[in-house]
Amino acid sequence: MLQIVFRSHLTKLLSYTDIQRLCLAAARNNRKAGVSGFMIECGGVFLVSIEGEHRDVHGVLDRIFQYPHHDGIEIVYSEENLGRRRFGAWAMNVMFMDDDVFWQTVFGSGLSCDEILLHRTMEPVFALGLLAMAYHYACSRTKILPSPVGARPGRIPRISHMFRR
Ligand SMILES: Cc1cc2nc3c(=O)[nH]c(=O)nc-3n(C[C@H](O)[C@H](O)[C@H](O)COP(=O)(O)O)c2cc1C
């Protein structure tokens, strides 16, 4: 299996509802393709992980590249021969991270989430850690297993599972 983590930013402002719709559409596509994913969003910047068989992930990536309202897609990390999915609970889910208090508590004062997501060079380990933190938080809040078993992981998220901190 292949995991790709990328960062991109919106070129058009979208509301929470728009982003939730986008996530739902992505989840439906991904579910059909057997791809699972998770993303965090802050200030119009996304950090996204998608995982699945190589061909399926590349198919999804093609669609992502074609999506017109985001830009500057930067692959932050990729791993081939992934033994098991790291973010397999949902076909795609999103967590909104736009709470400065949270970021300052975790990373120290003076930082805001869009500074971290937008301006910093995104170290792969940092990106994976950030996604993992958000993912495990979402799994524990929804009581969904972070490492699902079975042939078809990747459920469609409920809107109420797209967390805002
Ligand atoms: C940050 C970001 C992540 C996306 N992730 C996916 C994805 O995982 N799968 C996908 O099919 N499209 C993804 N897209 C692209 C579109 O959101 C998606 O294809 C579109 O909303 C689907 O609409 P439709 O299938 O109803 O035409 C992503 C777009 C953005 C901006």
Ligand as a Chemical Component Dictionary entry (heavy atoms), coordinates in Angstrom:
data_LIG
# 
_chem_comp.id                   LIG 
_chem_comp.type                 NON-POLYMER 
_chem_comp.pdbx_formal_charge   0 
_chem_comp.three_letter_code    LIG 
# 
loop_
_chem_comp_atom.comp_id 
_chem_comp_atom.atom_id 
_chem_comp_atom.alt_atom_id 
_chem_comp_atom.type_symbol 
_chem_comp_atom.charge 
_chem_comp_atom.model_Cartn_x 
_chem_comp_atom.model_Cartn_y 
_chem_comp_atom.model_Cartn_z 
_chem_comp_atom.pdbx_ordinal 
LIG C1  C1  C 0 -7.800  19.420 0.591  1  
LIG C2  C2  C 0 -8.556  18.603 -0.409 2  
LIG C3  C3  C 0 -8.600  17.232 -0.288 3  
LIG C4  C4  C 0 -9.289  16.458 -1.215 4  
LIG N1  N1  N 0 -9.317  15.111 -1.055 5  
LIG C5  C5  C 0 -9.987  14.382 -1.936 6  
LIG C6  C6  C 0 -10.042 12.977 -1.784 7  
LIG O1  O1  O 0 -9.488  12.413 -0.853 8  
LIG N2  N2  N 0 -10.736 12.264 -2.702 9  
LIG C7  C7  C 0 -11.369 12.858 -3.752 10 
LIG O2  O2  O 0 -11.999 12.160 -4.543 11 
LIG N3  N3  N 0 -11.311 14.177 -3.929 12 
LIG C8  C8  C 0 -10.657 14.956 -3.055 13 
LIG N4  N4  N 0 -10.607 16.308 -3.226 14 
LIG C9  C9  C 0 -11.180 16.903 -4.432 15 
LIG C10 C10 C 0 -12.621 17.325 -4.339 16 
LIG O3  O3  O 0 -12.985 17.766 -3.086 17 
LIG C11 C11 C 0 -13.570 16.239 -4.674 18 
LIG O4  O4  O 0 -13.121 15.440 -5.712 19 
LIG C12 C12 C 0 -14.878 16.841 -5.118 20 
LIG O5  O5  O 0 -15.411 17.665 -4.109 21 
LIG C13 C13 C 0 -15.791 15.703 -5.430 22 
LIG O6  O6  O 0 -16.907 16.162 -6.005 23 
LIG P1  P1  P 0 -17.783 15.203 -6.933 24 
LIG O7  O7  O 0 -17.269 13.814 -6.818 25 
LIG O8  O8  O 0 -19.135 15.403 -6.369 26 
LIG O9  O9  O 0 -17.579 15.796 -8.295 27 
LIG C14 C14 C 0 -9.936  17.090 -2.300 28 
LIG C15 C15 C 0 -9.908  18.482 -2.409 29 
LIG C16 C16 C 0 -9.220  19.240 -1.473 30 
LIG C17 C17 C 0 -9.208  20.725 -1.576 31 
# 
loop_
_chem_comp_bond.comp_id 
_chem_comp_bond.atom_id_1 
_chem_comp_bond.atom_id_2 
_chem_comp_bond.value_order 
_chem_comp_bond.pdbx_ordinal 
LIG C1  C2  SING 1  
LIG C2  C3  SING 2  
LIG C2  C16 DOUB 3  
LIG C3  C4  DOUB 4  
LIG C4  N1  SING 5  
LIG C4  C14 SING 6  
LIG N1  C5  DOUB 7  
LIG C5  C6  SING 8  
LIG C5  C8  SING 9  
LIG C6  O1  DOUB 10 
LIG C6  N2  SING 11 
LIG N2  C7  SING 12 
LIG C7  O2  DOUB 13 
LIG C7  N3  SING 14 
LIG N3  C8  DOUB 15 
LIG C8  N4  SING 16 
LIG N4  C9  SING 17 
LIG N4  C14 SING 18 
LIG C9  C10 SING 19 
LIG C10 O3  SING 20 
LIG C10 C11 SING 21 
LIG C11 O4  SING 22 
LIG C11 C12 SING 23 
LIG C12 O5  SING 24 
LIG C12 C13 SING 25 
LIG C13 O6  SING 26 
LIG O6  P1  SING 27 
LIG P1  O7  DOUB 28 
LIG P1  O8  SING 29 
LIG P1  O9  SING 30 
LIG C14 C15 DOUB 31 
LIG C15 C16 SING 32 
LIG C16 C17 SING 33 
# 
